[in-house]
């Protein structure tokens, strides 16, 4: 049998091709027939920069689907279960998983890499199925599907930024970036009780959504002007908590410059440089800089009830739905800022 899957062969070169069917390799694996996948902002970095590859890279790290087969050692999911797949797989039993840091699992890894095939496909092999997959309490055509899909990455990542930035009741928060993760960061900051939430972004459709999600102020300037504007909005002090959801040098610099002394920066934008700017400023202002790849598996049980009971609607970040064969155009649309986040229905 053969299935369809998305491969990236280099910058701007995304193709949907017929490949061998996903199959069980280890007894801890599960096979998932993908019912929903999506394109991530982090997929746009290789779309801009990837060197040519003769074999291609199987893309996608966010999915919901139905379990089609399980290995002999799998106990927590069964054939027919509807599951959400976090962007990293993990065994759930190692020392780091027990500490809630599933992205550092000693037996873990990431989907859509050279080592593990991605989920922008008709099916995907999920290693460490017991520690990775979470069974969803709904049917596969449920209206909550877009919001539940965000648990695989962007909602958990926005939440991780808020946790790393130490958002709490009555604190001031700023979110840098108006992509899907930044917008989910607004949801997360409000959910954790922030009294003032400033969104730094400049796309009108995204800003409107940020306001509906709970942003109280908008800063569309960049660089020094943005820093000055945030300080004006915070009595000259800066904010307690900064959610840095971009990963570029300018956004990282701005994050430290708008944090008040003693504040915290939560970084979830994949950094595009080895060095981090404003190290001395962060040091002398006692600014805590934290964050990294979000251990979204650790957050699913906490966030899931808020979605199923309607308290948060992160699925509103999806503004385009496409079939698998349209994925190359989905990449182009997100890269050209025509879409915030694209959902794929194979």
HUDAQUI-V925066 format. One line per field, one symbol per residue. ss: DSSP state (H for helix, E for strand, C for the rest). phi: phi as a letter, one per 40 degrees, with the letter a starting at -180 (. if undefined). psi: psi as a letter, one per 20 degrees, with the letter a starting at -180 (. if undefined). Layout:
# HUDAQUI-V925066
ss: ???
phi: ???
psi: ???
This chain:
# HUDAQUI-V925066
ss: CEEEEEEEEECCEEEEEEEECCCCCCCCCEEEEEEEEECCCCHHHHHHHCCCCCCCEECCCCEEEEEEEECCCCCCCCCCCEEEECCEECCCCCHHHHCCCHHHCCCCEECCCCCCCCCCECEEEECCHHHHEEECCCCCCCCCHHHHHHHHCHHHHHHHHHHHCCCCCCCEEEEECCCHHHHHHHHHHHHCCCCEEEEECCCHHHHHHHHHHCCCEEECCCHHHHHHHHHHHCCCCCEEEEEECCCCHHHHHHHHHHEEEEEEEEECCCCCCCCCCCHHHHHHCCCEEEECCCCHHHHHHHHHHHHHCCCCCHHHHEEEEEEHHHHHHHHHHHHCCCCCEEEEEC
phi: .bbbacbbbidgbbbbbcbddcacbbcccbbbccbababbdcccccccbcccbccgbcchbbababcbabccccbcbbdgccbbbccbcacgbccccccgbccbdcbcibcgbccbccbcacaacbcfdccbcbcccbccbcccddccccccaccccccccccccfcadgccbbbchbcdccccccdcccccgdcbbbbbaabdcccccdccchccabbccbgdcccccccdcbfgcgbcbbbcbbhcdccccddcccccdgcabbcbccccbccbcgccccccbfccbahiccccdcbccccdcccccgcbbcccccbabbccccddccccccccgcbcabcbbd
psi: qqrqqpqpirpjnpqorprqqqqpgqijqqppophparpqhhihghhhipqpphhrporpjpqqapphqqrhiphiqrpippqpoqiqqqiiirhhghjjmhijpikaaqqkrhhpqrjmrhrqpoqlhhigqppqkrrijqiigghhhiiifhghghggggghjkprpiqqqpoopkaggghhhggggghjjphpopporjoghhggggghijphqpoirrbhhggggghhikkihrqhppookfjqgghhghghhipqpjaqpopipopjqhqprkgggggijlppoaaappmhhhighghghhghjjhqmiiiiojpprrhijghhggggghjkiqgppqpn.
